[in-house]
Amino acid sequence: MTSAAVQTPSPQQGNGELQYTDADFRRIAAILMEDAGIALPASKSPLVYSRLAKRLRALRLKSFKEYCNFVQSDEGTSERREMMTALTTNVTHFFREPHHYEELKTRVAPSLLERARRGERIRIWSAGSSTGQEIYSVAMTLLDMEPELAKYDFKLLATDIDPKVLEKGREGLYSNAVMANVSDAFRSRFFKKIDGPIEPSWQIRPEVRSLVSFKELNLHRPFPMRGPFDVIFCRNVVIYFEKSMEEAVWSRFNTVLAPGGYLFVGHSERVSGPAANTLRTCGVTAYKKQG
Ligand SMILES: C[S@@+](CC[C@H](N)C(=O)[O-])C[C@H]1O[C@@H](n2cnc3c(N)ncnc32)[C@H](O)[C@@H]1O
């Protein structure tokens, strides 16, 4: 097939600058499915072009066919990861879907904190954490309830397939625009203001950062850890997965979730498949493991 068959060609394709065909798109989609479980519908073809064009230019390649050959070769292993990074969606916000933080504060955290004060081990996991806003929102919610959290065996884990977003999460440095949902009280308590020429940026304070570990983890592969986790946030991640892959992920979460543990999912996601027998709805896109 020729590039004319690809939907909504970008201006670059019109110039014929980089050759891109339906077959190339299908190869890229197959690689992304194999590596990350992410399904790319044909409607995403122009997006694939626009996100990868600069990679091709950096590599001085003229066609996506050459690019596919390269990422599928032994020498192309690191470019394959670059490709995945370029194609994943990393959008996230502090206190996104705020009802989950309200739920955490009112229904979930009081008993977790009580158990932690008794010396029990508590673990919370943000799976598909992107640049850390989700896990830091959890940390701030908890620290607001228990400033001495670090004294307890209470740890937060943030994982993602993309090492670049994890690096940003570890650094915990956010632009002023990103801080829109963070209250003034939380800004001054949990962030250090760093003045810049136009706007300040904000760095999460070491006492918040030290509660969180950022680790690379591909949800498309068996989990390297056994848990148990008391709470898992996996929001706006499986929405990009193929159905069977999505159900496999729910089952794996079910396995590592402690009895009575909670799973929070994104606004357009629902637990389905075998895990739905034990993960029961207990609020808006919130599930509790029976037992
Ligand atoms: C849209 S962001 C969601 C961030 C956050 N959970 C939220 O709701 O704000 C999706 C994240 O999932 C990650 N992701 C995609 N596929 C993944 C996989 N197979 N394993 C782990 N993380 C994955 C992406 O890299 C991206 O950072």
PDBQT file of the ligand as one rigid body, heavy atoms in Angstrom, charges set to zero:
ROOT
HETATM    1  C1  LIG A 301      -2.275   8.725  30.682  1.00  0.00    +0.000 C 
HETATM    2  S1  LIG A 301      -0.962   8.286  31.766  1.00  0.00    +0.000 S 
HETATM    3  C2  LIG A 301      -1.854   8.090  33.287  1.00  0.00    +0.000 C 
HETATM    4  C3  LIG A 301      -1.117   8.666  34.477  1.00  0.00    +0.000 C 
HETATM    5  C4  LIG A 301      -1.871   8.605  35.799  1.00  0.00    +0.000 C 
HETATM    6  N1  LIG A 301      -2.160   7.259  36.178  1.00  0.00    +0.000 N 
HETATM    7  C5  LIG A 301      -3.128   9.431  35.746  1.00  0.00    +0.000 C 
HETATM    8  O1  LIG A 301      -4.224   8.887  35.662  1.00  0.00    +0.000 OA
HETATM    9  O2  LIG A 301      -3.023  10.659  35.792  1.00  0.00    +0.000 OA
HETATM   10  C6  LIG A 301      -0.654   6.574  31.277  1.00  0.00    +0.000 C 
HETATM   11  C7  LIG A 301       0.702   6.053  31.711  1.00  0.00    +0.000 C 
HETATM   12  O3  LIG A 301       0.714   4.626  31.540  1.00  0.00    +0.000 OA
HETATM   13  C8  LIG A 301       1.995   4.228  31.092  1.00  0.00    +0.000 C 
HETATM   14  N2  LIG A 301       1.909   2.909  30.440  1.00  0.00    +0.000 N 
HETATM   15  C9  LIG A 301       1.413   2.611  29.216  1.00  0.00    +0.000 A 
HETATM   16  N3  LIG A 301       1.545   1.304  28.954  1.00  0.00    +0.000 NA
HETATM   17  C10 LIG A 301       2.134   0.756  30.038  1.00  0.00    +0.000 A 
HETATM   18  C11 LIG A 301       2.540  -0.569  30.365  1.00  0.00    +0.000 A 
HETATM   19  N4  LIG A 301       2.376  -1.602  29.518  1.00  0.00    +0.000 N 
HETATM   20  N5  LIG A 301       3.108  -0.775  31.571  1.00  0.00    +0.000 NA
HETATM   21  C12 LIG A 301       3.280   0.264  32.438  1.00  0.00    +0.000 A 
HETATM   22  N6  LIG A 301       2.940   1.528  32.179  1.00  0.00    +0.000 NA
HETATM   23  C13 LIG A 301       2.363   1.777  30.999  1.00  0.00    +0.000 A 
HETATM   24  C14 LIG A 301       2.427   5.349  30.158  1.00  0.00    +0.000 C 
HETATM   25  O4  LIG A 301       3.828   5.394  29.988  1.00  0.00    +0.000 OA
HETATM   26  C15 LIG A 301       1.851   6.590  30.861  1.00  0.00    +0.000 C 
HETATM   27  O5  LIG A 301       2.811   7.223  31.673  1.00  0.00    +0.000 OA
ENDROOT
TORSDOF 0
